[in-house]
Amino acid sequence: MRYATFTLPMTKTFRQLDLNLLRVLVTLQRLRSVTAAGQSLSLSQPATSNALARLRRHFDDPLFVRSAGGLVGTPLALRLAAAAARHLEALERDIGTPAAFDAASCTRTWRLSLSDLGEMAFLPAIADAVLAEAPLTRIVNAAVSTAQLPEALAQREVDLAIGILDAGRRGLRSSSLFSETYVALSDPGRVPRQRSCVALARQGLVVASPTATFHGSVEASLKKAGLDDRIVMRVRHFAAMPDLVRRTALVGIAPQSWASDICRGGDLAWWPLPMPMPQFDVRMVWHGVSEGDAALDWLRATLLRLFRQA
């Protein structure tokens, strides 16, 4: 069985209306003069008259009629102008005024990307500072791998990352926090008197390769010194390294800032490695798409205040 089809006319719909004409409508209603409206909108008188003609055709209504005191709006013009003015004023406020951020009432969930070392080194201070000013917010560490980090930042799955990170990808922004290098971590009784590559070659080494940071240059430096065959253990997390070093004769290769912190108790010791080690920038990294978000601007400023070293 065949059915007849009917096409409804799509004339005079809102979708067909040039929204620029609404500014002309509102200004004509307010100033009651084609000349004055054109001057207010930086339009010529013919252009303003043409806009009024287009409005009349679209709404099939004269909209404005002349009187001794200027143009007088028809009932339809009065209704349209009042509605358009409300929305245009709201749009102007939203576009022209930066969104205010009130930390005390904010309920955002901050999504960070930190390695396990980053959790130990940064998260306590972040939680203390952020939750003191924004107590209703929540903090999640997503720990995204370096390969996936640029896309995660671009898609707003992660707000920012901190670590030894490559920030050279398109769209990424970064701020340097401090410089870092790697040192040896061992039992205090196993610190060699002669800190040489020969002495280190007698030790078994343990290195960590966390997924949320950049680490390849460390093993490259060990290989260049002929010590890569002394790596007897690779772990995913730095958190495992202190106990491994305490319970075995292994020497850990760890970032200096973290090593100095965990050695304060005296049961472990850190010492400079006998070969040149690269200097790394510990950076805070985010994507340009998040700039202008008042809440994230505040978060970045807070973290810079906490961790940036002069």
C-alpha positions, 0 to 999 in steps of 0.5 A, a space after each residue: 500500500 502506498 501512502 501520500 506524503 505531505 511536506 509542511 512549509 518551513 517559512 517564517 521559522 526561527 531557524 531562517 531568521 538572521 539573529 543580527 536583525 534582533 539587535 536592530 529590532 531592540 535598538 529601533 524600539 529603544 531609540 525610535 529612529 532609524 537614523 539614531 539606531 544606525 548610529 548606535 549600531 555603526 550602520 548606515 541609514 540605508 543598511 538600517 532601513 534594509 534590516 527593518 525591511 527584512 524584519 517586516 518581511 520575516 514577521 509579516 508585520 509592519 513592526 514600527 509605524 511613524 508618529 510625531 514622536 518617532 517610531 512606535 512599535 506594534 504589539 508584535 514588535 514590543 513583544 519581540 523586542 522585550 524578549 530579545 533584549 533580555 537574551 541579548 543582555 544576558 549574553 553580553 553579561 556572560 561574554 563580557 564578564 569573566 566567570 567568578 570563582 568562589 573556592 569556598 563553594 566550589 564542588 569541582 572534582 580535580 583530576 590530576 595525573 601524578 606518578 606514584 612518586 608524584 603522589 608521595 611528593 606532591 599529593 599531601 601538600 596539594 590536598 592540604 592547600 586545596 581542601 583548606 580553601 576549597 573544602 567541597 572539592 574532590 581530588 582524583 589521581 588518574 595517573 595517565 601514561 605519558 603516551 596518553 597524556 596529551 590526548 587526556 589533557 585535550 579531552 579534559 579527562 585530566 586537568 593537569 599533570 606534574 612530573 618529569 614530562 615532555 611538554 612539547 606536544 601541540 596545544 600543551 602548556 607548561 610551567 617549570 617548577 624545579 630542576 631534578 637529577 637522579 642519585 643513588 639510594 642505599 643502606 648507610 653502611 653500603 655507601 662506597 668510600 670510593 664513589 666510582 663507576 668501578 665501585 658502583 659496578 660491584 652493586 646490584 641496581 634497582 630502577 623504577 619506570 613509572 608510567 606517568 612520567 618520563 624516565 628513559 634518560 636515566 637508563 640511557 645514562 647507566 648504559 653509557 657508563 657501562 652499568 646497564 647490566 648491573 640493573 638486576 631489578 626493575 619496578 613500576 613504582 618508587 614506593 617499593 624501592 625503600 624496602 628493597 634497599 633496606 632488605 637487600 644489598 641493592 642500590 636504588 636510582 632515585 630522584 634527589 628531592 625524594 631521596 633526600 626526604 626519605 633519608 631524613 630518618 637516618 636508616 637510608 642514605 643517598 649519594 651522588 652517582 659517579 657518572 654525569 646524570 641528566 638534569 630534568 625539569 619537573 613541570 606542571 603541564 596542562 592543555 590550552 583548551 582549559 585556559 580561561 576556566 576560572 576554577 582551573 586557573 585558580 588550581 594552577 596558581 595554587 600549585 605554582 605557589 606550592 611547588 615553584 622554586 625560584 
